[in-house]
Amino acid sequence: MSPVTDREERERHRQDRITGYRRDAAPLIHALTEAGFDCTGFGSFVNRVTPGVIEPAAFDGPGATEILLDWLPWMTNEHVKGSMVRHLRTKAAKGTATGALVAEFTKSPNPHYKWIVGDVLAFLVTRSQLRRLVPLAADPGHGWGRQMLVSCLWRVKTPEADAVLLSSLDDPDVTRHAMSASRRRFGNRQARRHIAPLAGHPAEQVRRAARDCLRRIDKRLAGEDS
């Protein structure tokens, strides 16, 4: 018998994930169907709609917000939970989903799932709730999963958030997001003073991010000065 190839092993894992996803999503799908929702598009997402070619996802995420939030704490499969969270990225969930998503972000050890939650949190959080994201963005224990939370720190505009943003500039997990947010918070000239010293940082990821960011800043400043 020939040994299993890497490609075959990857395909087996993929099929196992699909099987597990369908099995673990089944109770939720049943609840949604019983409530009158068409679930054929659950877990499908369209970034850019092209009429006649790529149509919008059929699942009614805004209408299902309450059910998704009710079920979210009880689901264990984070692939299914990731789909649920992404379906909450709607105006209908603004403000109401923040507490549940902060809890999801905090308790999960999985940076991939944290990133999805953080991305949706950054979209849903209201102005009055922004401060709740600061300690999550500040905690390096969340790793690169907090990238999108760091990205939105420029919106908070408090000394605490500013301090977290500046201290994140040399963190390889979030360096690019912190640099981008710093430009939006402080402006190109002031941000440059904080980013320039990092062009010689010992971590390649930070060093490369700083050099890329400085090129963009200098190009923008040259256009302003011309």
C-alpha positions as CSV (number, residue, x, y, z in Angstrom):
1,M,0.0,0.0,0.0
2,S,1.4,3.4,-1.0
3,P,1.9,5.9,1.8
4,V,-0.6,8.8,2.1
5,T,0.6,11.9,0.3
6,D,0.6,15.4,1.9
7,R,-2.1,16.4,-0.6
8,E,-4.3,13.4,0.3
9,E,-3.8,14.2,4.0
10,R,-4.8,17.8,3.5
11,E,-7.9,16.8,1.6
12,R,-8.8,14.3,4.3
13,H,-8.6,17.1,7.0
14,R,-10.6,19.4,4.8
15,Q,-13.4,16.8,4.4
16,D,-13.3,16.2,8.2
17,R,-13.7,19.9,8.8
18,I,-16.7,20.1,6.4
19,T,-18.3,17.1,8.0
20,G,-17.8,18.5,11.5
21,Y,-19.1,21.9,10.4
22,R,-22.3,20.5,9.0
23,R,-22.8,18.3,12.0
24,D,-22.2,21.0,14.6
25,A,-24.2,23.6,12.6
26,A,-27.2,21.4,12.2
27,P,-29.0,22.4,15.5
28,L,-28.6,26.0,14.7
29,I,-29.7,25.6,11.1
30,H,-32.8,23.7,12.4
31,A,-33.7,26.6,14.8
32,L,-33.2,29.2,12.0
33,T,-35.3,27.1,9.6
34,E,-38.0,26.7,12.2
35,A,-38.0,30.5,12.6
36,G,-38.6,30.9,8.9
37,F,-35.1,31.7,7.6
38,D,-33.7,30.3,4.3
39,C,-30.4,28.8,5.4
40,T,-29.1,27.8,2.0
41,G,-26.7,30.8,2.1
42,F,-25.6,30.4,5.7
43,G,-21.8,30.5,5.9
44,S,-21.5,32.1,2.4
45,F,-20.2,35.6,2.1
46,V,-19.8,37.9,-0.9
47,N,-17.5,40.9,-0.8
48,R,-18.3,42.4,-4.1
49,V,-21.7,41.8,-5.8
50,T,-21.6,41.5,-9.6
51,P,-25.2,41.3,-10.9
52,G,-25.7,38.2,-13.0
53,V,-22.3,36.8,-12.0
54,I,-21.9,37.1,-8.2
55,E,-25.1,37.6,-6.4
56,P,-25.6,38.7,-2.7
57,A,-25.5,35.9,-0.1
58,A,-29.1,34.7,0.4
59,F,-29.0,34.3,4.2
60,D,-30.8,37.1,6.1
61,G,-28.1,38.0,8.7
62,P,-29.9,41.2,10.0
63,G,-33.1,39.3,10.5
64,A,-31.4,36.4,12.3
65,T,-29.4,38.6,14.7
66,E,-31.4,37.7,17.8
67,I,-31.2,34.0,17.1
68,L,-27.5,34.1,16.3
69,L,-26.7,36.0,19.5
70,D,-28.8,33.5,21.5
71,W,-27.0,30.5,20.1
72,L,-23.4,31.9,19.9
73,P,-22.4,31.2,23.6
74,W,-23.5,27.6,23.3
75,M,-21.8,26.6,20.1
76,T,-18.4,24.9,20.4
77,N,-17.2,24.6,16.8
78,E,-15.3,27.8,16.1
79,H,-15.7,27.4,12.3
80,V,-19.4,27.5,12.8
81,K,-19.1,30.3,15.3
82,G,-16.9,32.2,12.8
83,S,-19.8,32.1,10.3
84,M,-22.3,33.2,12.9
85,V,-20.1,36.2,13.9
86,R,-19.5,37.2,10.3
87,H,-23.3,37.2,9.7
88,L,-23.6,39.6,12.6
89,R,-21.6,42.2,10.6
90,T,-24.7,44.3,9.9
91,K,-26.2,47.5,11.0
92,A,-28.9,45.5,12.8
93,A,-26.4,44.2,15.3
94,K,-24.7,47.6,16.0
95,G,-24.4,48.1,19.7
96,T,-26.5,45.1,20.6
97,A,-23.8,42.5,19.8
98,T,-20.8,44.2,21.4
99,G,-21.1,42.5,24.8
100,A,-21.4,39.0,23.3
101,L,-18.5,39.5,20.9
102,V,-16.2,40.9,23.6
103,A,-17.0,37.7,25.6
104,E,-16.2,35.6,22.6
105,F,-13.0,37.4,21.9
106,T,-11.8,37.2,25.5
107,K,-12.5,33.5,26.1
108,S,-11.2,32.0,22.9
109,P,-7.5,30.9,22.6
110,N,-7.7,30.8,18.8
111,P,-6.1,33.8,17.1
112,H,-8.0,33.0,13.8
113,Y,-11.3,33.2,15.6
114,K,-10.3,36.2,17.6
115,W,-9.4,38.0,14.3
116,I,-12.9,37.4,12.9
117,V,-14.5,38.6,16.1
118,G,-12.3,41.6,16.3
119,D,-13.0,42.6,12.7
120,V,-16.8,42.4,13.4
121,L,-16.4,44.2,16.7
122,A,-14.6,47.1,15.0
123,F,-17.5,47.4,12.6
124,L,-20.3,47.1,15.2
125,V,-19.0,49.0,18.2
126,T,-20.7,52.3,18.9
127,R,-18.9,55.5,19.9
128,S,-20.0,55.0,23.5
129,Q,-18.6,51.4,23.5
130,L,-15.2,52.1,22.0
131,R,-13.4,52.2,25.3
132,R,-14.3,48.6,25.9
133,L,-11.9,47.6,23.1
134,V,-8.9,49.3,24.6
135,P,-7.9,46.7,27.1
136,L,-8.4,43.9,24.5
137,A,-6.2,45.7,22.1
138,A,-3.6,46.3,24.8
139,D,-3.2,42.7,25.8
140,P,-0.4,41.0,23.9
141,G,-1.8,37.7,25.1
142,H,-4.4,38.0,22.3
143,G,-1.6,37.9,19.7
144,W,-2.3,38.9,16.1
145,G,-6.0,38.1,16.7
146,R,-6.3,41.7,18.0
147,Q,-5.1,43.4,14.8
148,M,-8.5,44.9,13.9
149,L,-9.0,46.2,17.4
150,V,-5.6,48.0,17.2
151,S,-6.7,49.3,13.8
152,C,-9.7,51.1,15.3
153,L,-7.9,52.7,18.3
154,W,-7.6,56.0,16.4
155,R,-11.4,56.4,16.9
156,V,-11.2,56.2,20.7
157,K,-9.2,59.5,21.2
158,T,-8.3,59.1,24.9
159,P,-4.9,59.2,26.5
160,E,-5.2,55.5,27.4
161,A,-6.0,54.5,23.8
162,D,-3.2,56.7,22.5
163,A,-0.7,55.1,24.9
164,V,-1.8,51.6,23.7
165,L,-1.5,52.6,20.1
166,L,2.0,54.0,20.5
167,S,3.2,51.0,22.5
168,S,1.8,48.7,19.8
169,L,4.0,50.2,17.1
170,D,6.9,47.8,17.8
171,D,4.8,44.7,18.4
172,P,5.3,42.3,15.4
173,D,1.8,40.9,15.8
174,V,0.1,44.3,15.2
175,T,2.8,46.7,14.0
176,R,1.2,47.5,10.6
177,H,-2.2,48.0,12.0
178,A,-0.8,50.3,14.8
179,M,1.2,52.3,12.2
180,S,-1.8,52.8,10.0
181,A,-4.0,53.8,13.0
182,S,-1.3,56.2,14.2
183,R,-1.3,58.1,11.0
184,R,-5.1,58.5,11.3
185,R,-4.9,59.5,14.9
186,F,-1.9,61.8,15.0
187,G,-1.4,62.8,11.3
188,N,1.5,61.9,9.1
189,R,4.0,64.3,10.5
190,Q,3.6,63.4,14.1
191,A,3.2,59.7,13.4
192,R,6.4,59.8,11.4
193,R,8.4,60.8,14.5
194,H,7.2,57.7,16.3
195,I,7.7,55.3,13.4
196,A,11.0,56.5,12.0
197,P,13.1,55.0,14.8
198,L,11.6,51.6,14.1
199,A,13.2,51.4,10.6
200,G,16.2,49.9,12.4
201,H,14.2,47.6,14.7
202,P,15.7,44.2,15.3
203,A,12.4,42.4,14.4
204,E,12.2,42.1,10.6
205,Q,8.4,42.4,10.6
206,V,8.5,45.7,12.5
207,R,11.5,47.0,10.5
208,R,9.8,46.2,7.1
209,A,6.5,47.7,8.3
210,A,8.2,50.9,9.4
211,R,10.0,51.3,6.1
212,D,6.9,50.7,4.1
213,C,4.9,53.1,6.2
214,L,7.6,55.8,6.0
215,R,7.6,55.6,2.2
216,R,3.8,56.2,2.2
217,I,4.1,59.0,4.7
218,D,6.9,60.7,2.8
219,K,5.0,60.5,-0.5
220,R,2.0,62.0,1.1
221,L,4.0,64.8,2.8
222,A,5.8,65.6,-0.5
223,G,2.4,66.0,-2.2
224,E,1.3,68.3,0.6
225,D,4.4,70.4,0.4
226,S,4.5,70.8,-3.4
